[in-house]
Amino acid sequence: MTSAFTINPGHPALPGHFPGNPVVPGVVLLEHLLDALARAHPDRTCTGVRRMKFLRLLRAGETVQVSFGEARADTVSVKAAVGAEPLVDGRLTLSPV
C-alpha cells in the first residue's frame, strides 16, 4: 500500500531544528510513518524499529510518498521518497493488534 503526507511548516517541533535551516526531526517523520502503517496494516501494530536509514533531509511542506511491503510474520519493509529522491529505507517489527 502507498500513501502520502506533508509536514505542516507550523509544526511545533520545527523551531530549533535547525535555526535558519529548518528540517523535520526524524522522530516526527517516524511518527507519520507509523500513522501510515496503521492505515496500511490495521491488524498490526509496530513494536519496534529493526532498521531505519534516513537518506536525505526533509523540509516542512514537502510531500512524502510512503510504501510498505507485504507484512511478514513479524516485520514489514517501509520506503519513503520525496519525488524521485529516496528519503527512508527501513524495516519495522510488528505484532498483531
C-alpha positions, 0 to 999 in steps of 0.5 A: 500500500502507498500513501502520502503526507506533508509536514505542516511548516507550523509544526511545533517541533520545527523551531530549533531544528535547525535555526535558519535551516529548518528540517523535520526531526526524524522522530516526527517523520517516524511518527507519520510513518507509523500513522501510515502503517496503521492505515496500511496494516490495521491488524498490526501494530509496530513494536519496534524499529529493526532498521531505519536509514534516513537518506536525505533531509526533509523540509516542512511542506514537502510531500512524502510518498510512503510504501510498505511491503507485504507484512511478514510474520513479524516485520514489514519493509517501509520506503519513503521518497520525496519525488524521485529522491529516496528519503527512508529505507527501513524495516519495522517489527510488528505484532498483531493488534 
